């Protein structure tokens, strides 16, 4: 899911499996693909399908409950796609 689409030349998710997070950018939003993916994932989670295999637990929690507060409790440094930034933060914390 974190591969670049050959037609639109952008990707929707980034990170490692189990910690995929949505990418934010004008190309994704203007294409409508991100909105479609959001709706598909939300419907899957709400119907007990578990969403997309590989999403960060915080993303699944937010999609299924809508609670930013509960989702934020599940965010870890492993959810950072930038490995250098993750290592820097882990060294400081």
N, C-alpha and C positions, 0 to 999 in steps of 0.2 A: 504494500500500500504506500510505501514511501518512494516509489519509483516515479520518474518524470514522465508525464503523459506525452506520447509521441506527436499527437495532433496539436494540443494546446501549449505544450512545452512548459508545464508547471507541475508541481506535485501538491497533494492535499495534506499529507502527513509526513512527519519526520521523526527521527529517533530510532531507538532500538526496539525490537520486538518485546512487547509487554509494557513498553513505555512510550508508545507512539502518541504524539500530540499534533493537533491541527496547526498548519502553517497559516500565517496571516499575511495577506498581500492583495494588492489591487487586481491583479490578473485573476486570482482565484475567485474573488467576490464578483467581478464583472462578468465572468463566464457563467455563473450560476451553479457551477459544479459543487462548490463548497456547501451551498444551501441545500442542494439535492442530497449530498452525502450526509449532512447534518440530519435531515429529515429521515433518511433511510436508517441511520444509526439509532436515532431516537425511537423510531417505531420498533426496531428490533429489540432494543433494551426494554421498552415498555411492554412488549409482548412476551418477555421472558427469554428472548433469543440470546441475550448476553452481549449484544452489540457486535463489534468487530474484534476478532481475535487479534490481540497485540496492542490494543489501546491501553494507555496509562489508566490505572485504577481511578484516579481523580476525574478523568474525562468520563468514564463510564458512570461514576457516581453522580456527576453533574447532569449528564443526559437523563439518567433515570429518576433523579429526585428534584432537579432544578435548584438544589441547595448549594450555593457557592461556599457557604461556611463549612458544610460537611465535606465537600469535595476538596477544599483547601487543606483539610487535615490529612489527606492522603497523598499530597504532593511530596515527592522526594527528589533528591539531586539526580537520581537515575532518570527522571523525566526531562532533564536537559539534554537536548540533542547535540549541543556543542560540547564535545569531550574535553577540550582544553578549559572551557569555562567551568565545567563540572569539577574537574580536578582542582582548579584554583579555589573554588568555593569549599570543596571538601578539605583542602589544606588549611583554610582559614577558620573553619568551623570546628 
